């Protein structure tokens, strides 16, 4: 297949490009910097210089790189501005508007499949159920990134799609070789700023980048038109059982980390979050409603739909993934 990828130089996108090339696909990937172009080329794909920011829904001239969509069998839209703080307008401009425009251009070019990497956090917020699936109402997400992701999903489902079939993947926390968040978490822990909520007993879900890439490959040919699928490793567990060995790969010992009860963390986060928003602070406070939702409340995702409709079967285990990112494997 001829496949056009956005975000091909990033953590998820580059892993995807490597896999697609290895599977024999003809891959073109958008890159906005010289370093990005080099990463895409090193992965075996054809880099195209361009920026999603150049896409608009108005009458602005279409960027020249959109010509690459002609003859493409599929578009995989990975690129996104991701932060846990910021106003909705920021993410609408950086993510939603370009995504809608890219989808419209793909439809106009007759692309058969448009695979959107969304986020499981579209249901993190007012939705408090410990286990959710695609039939569970999403509620109102509690960060702008996720609210805009959900709004984008809905906009693409409602948009004119012609012969282009939309498939949406919703991964939770993505981990594996090349992730940057592990180093950020390690820095927080080394600085003595890390704390569990309720001793890390609450259930979290996650997906290895290799498993997510496998789901993307399946989504190129399988799945319902307009279908959204939660995609995880299928092994939800207490957050302490996940983060402790993950951070240990960076030499960080979490065994003596302090703990804060949820009964204290939740109202403290609500106060800090509200105050920071009223003051329009550009960076998040130390504790936010989102952080409490992620680390202080049970949440896992039923991946039955992905298993049955996509044929998804995650094969990278926690043990295998940890071995890949340990210092000895470098």
N, C-alpha and C positions, 0 to 999 in steps of 0.2 A: 504493500500500500504506500501511497504518497501521503506523508503526514506533516502537517505544519504545527509546530510547538511554540508556545510563548513561555518565557521564563526558562529557556533551555540552559542557561548558565547557572541557575540557582540550585539549591539543595535538592528539591524534588525534581525539577525540570531536567537537571543534568543527569540524574540517575535514570530518568525516563528515556532521555536521548540515548544513553549508552545501551539500554535494554532494547529499544526499538531498532537501533543499528545492528545489534547482535542478532536480532530476529530476522534481519534481512530487509527491513523497510527502508524506503527512500525518505530521509528526514531532513526537513528544513526548519531551522529554529531562529526565532527573533532574538537579537542581542543588541543592547543599547550602548555598550562600551567596548573599547579595545580588548580589555581583559575578558569580557563576556564572549566576544567573538572567538578568542583563542580557546576558551573552555569548550565552546560548542564544536569548534573544528577538531579539537583534541578528542572529543567523544565520537568523532566520525561522521558528524552531520554537516550540512551546508549552512553556515551562518548567514543571516540577513541582517544588515544594520538597520535598526529602526527602534522606535519608542512607542509604546501604547498611548503615551500622553498625547501623541499627534492625532489620535482618533477622537472625533467629535460627532455628535448627532446632528449638528447644524449643517449649514451649507459650506463649511470650510473645505478646502481642497483635500481630497483623499491622499494619504501618504503613498508613495510609490511602491512600498513593500507589500501593499495589499494585492498587487498583481500576482504574488506568490500563491494566493489562494486558488487561482485558476488551475484546474486540473487536480487539485488536492482531493484525496478521498476522505480525509478527516482533519479536524483541527482539535488539538488538545490545549485548552487554555489553563495554564498553570500560574502564570505571573499574577502577582497581587501585592499591593502595599499592605504589610501586616504589622500592626502595632496594637497593644492592649489599651491604648489611651488615645483620645483625640475626638474631635467633633464629627458628626455624621457627614457634614459637608465635605470634609477632607477625603473620606473614603468614597463618597459619591463621585467626586471628581477623579480620584486616582484609580478607582476600581469599577464602579458601576457603569459610568458613562462609556469608558473604553470597552468594557465587556459587551454591552448592548450593541455598540457600533461594530465590534468584531463579529458578533453573531450575525448581525444584519448583512455584513459584507460576505460572510460565509454562505448565508442563504442565497445571496445574489450570485455568488460564484458556483452554486450547485454542489457545495460540499455535502457529502452524504451523512457524516457524523460530526457532531460538535460535542466534545466531552469537556465538561466544566468541573474543575476542582473547586468545590465549595468548602464548607467546614461543618463539622458536627456541632460546633458552638452556636449554630443557628437556633438551637433549642436550649441554650444555657442562659438562664435568667429567671423569668417568672415561671417557667416550666420546671417543676421540682421533682418530677417522678424519678425514682432511682434507675429505672430501665425504660428506655424509649426506643421506638422503631419509627418507620416512615409514616405510620398511621397516627402517631401521637401528635397532637397540636403543638406547634413549636413555641407558642407563647411569645413574649417579648424578650429578645436577647438583651443582655445587660452591658454590652460594649458596642461601640459604633461599628467596628469591623464586622461583627456578626450580624448586626441589624441590616447593614448594607448588603452583606452576602445573601441574606434571606430575601431581601427586596429584589436583588438581582436575579436570583432563582425564579422568583415569581414573574418578573418582567420578561425573562426569556421564555418561560412557559406560555405566556400570553401573547408573545410576539408572533408575527407572521413567520412561518418556518419553511414553507414550500416543501421541498423534498429532503430538507436537512433534519436529521433526527437528533434531538437533544438528549444527552445522558449526563446526570449530575452525580458526582461522588462526594460524600461527606466524611472526610477523615477527622478524627480527633487529634490529640497530640501526636505529631509525627517525629519519629526518632530514627537514629541510625548513623552510619558513617557520613560525615560531612555536615551534621547538624551544628548550628552555632549556639543554640539555646543551652546546650550542656555546659559550655564554657562560661556562659553568663550565670547560670545557676551555681556553678562551682565557685565563681568569684563572690557571689552573695554569701555562700556558706563559709568560705575562708575569712570573710570580713565579719563573721559572727552575726549576720543578719537573718540567718535562716531559722525558721521555726515551723514545727508541725502544727496542725489543728487537730485536737483530740488524739494526739500521739500518732497521727498518720494512719488512722484506722479506716478512713473513708475510701470507698471503691472508686478507682479511676479506670479509664479505658484509653487505649493508645494504638498506634499502628506503625509498624516498621516501614521505612521508605520503600524497601523491596516489595513488601506486600501491597502497598498502595500502587506501586508501578505495575504489579501484576494485575490489579483491579482495572487500571487504565487500559491495559492491553485487551482485557476481556470486554471492556466497554466500547472498544472500537467496532465490535461486531455483535455484541449481545446487549440485552437490556431493553426495557420498554421505552418507547418514544416518550420523552418528557419524564422518565423515571428518575427518582432520587434514591441513592443507596448509601446507607451508613457502611463504612468500611473500617474494620479494626483488625487487631491481631487475634481477636476471639478469646482473649485471656484476661478479662478484667480482674483487678486485684487491689488490695489496700495500697494506697499511694506510697507508704513506707517500703513495701516489698518491691516496688518498681524503681523509685528514686534512689534508694540506698545502693543497690548494685550499679545503677547507671552512673551515679556520681563517684562511686568507688573507682570507676575506670579513669577518673581524673585525680585519683589520690585523695579524695575527700571522704572523711568518715562522718556519717550522720548519726551514729549510734547514740551520741550524748547530746543531740540537739534538743533544745527546749521545746515545750509544747504549750499551746494556748487553747483553752476550751472554746468550742464553737459559740457558746452562750456569751462569751466576751468578744470573740473575733468578729462575729456578724454585726453587732451594733457599732463596734469601733470602725469597721470597714465602711458601713453605711454613712457614718458621720464624716470620715475622711474623704470618702468619694464625693459626697454632696458638697462639702466645703471646697474641695479642689475644683469642682465644676462651676460653682458659683464664682470663684475667683478666676476662672478660666485659665488655670495653670496648664502649661504646655507639657508637663511630665506628670506621670501618675504618682499618687501618694504611696507610701510603703505598703498599705493594705487597702484593697479595693473590693467591691462587691463581686467582681469577676474572680479574683483570687480566692475568695471565700467559697464561691460556687465550685471552683475547680478542685480545691484541696480539702474543703470542709463539708462536702455533701456527696453522698453516694450517687454515682452516675456511670452507667454502662449503656452500650448500644446493641440492640438485637440485630445481628447481621444475617438473619434468615433470608431476607429478600435478596441480598447480594449473593448468598450461597445458591439459592434456587434459580434466580433469574439471570445472573451473570456467570454462574458456575464458579464463583469465587471460593478459594480454599487457601487461607494464609499458610505459607510454609516456612516463613522465617520466624523461629521461636525466640523467646527472650534470651535464652542461653546462647543461641547462635548469633543473634544480633549484638549481644554484649561482647562476645569473643571478637567480633569484627572491629569493634571500636576500642578495644583494650590497647594500651601502649605496646604490648608485645607483638601485636599484629601489624604495627606500623612499619 
